[in-house]
Amino acid sequence: MPFTLQQLSDMEEIKILKHRYFRAIDTGDWAMLPDLFTADVACTYNGGTYKVSLKGREAMVEFLCNSFHSGCLAMHHGHMPEIAVTGDNSATGIWYLEDVFIDLEKDDHTFGTAIYTDVYRREGGIWRIASTYYDRVIEVLTKFSAMGGRASVARLATTGRKPEERTDISHLITWEE
């Protein structure tokens, strides 16, 4: 069955929403983040060594601002979106994530892929993320120094939270060895 023009427009708006999410966390654009989520957003990230579970916009923004801090390098690419408009103001999406996360303070380097499953809701004419969930497909952990690397550009060093600005988010993360 062919898509309507409204459905195609909605799908494009949702793709832009998800792209903004990835760009905001990679560049530390914290002013952009709150408007990307519904007030009651639910989030679960299942990594190889961690699980994040939280509810609410404030918790989501706080988690992201503290995770992608001034001592980090980050790159997130969302590929191959499968967007389904499920109602006038609701949609779902599946994305294939490819990411690199380097914590210079801990000398940790993570390369990974994951499958994101999202629910979107339009509020006041604006699409927002109502729930987001991912399961890792690949997670490779190494020490950054073992790779002989050095950071010649680090956007989050200037835009990310400095150590004295960070808050404790340990209650949102379960670690496994």
Order of alpha helices (4+ residues) and beta strands (2+ residues): alpha-beta-beta-alpha-beta-beta-beta-beta-alpha-beta
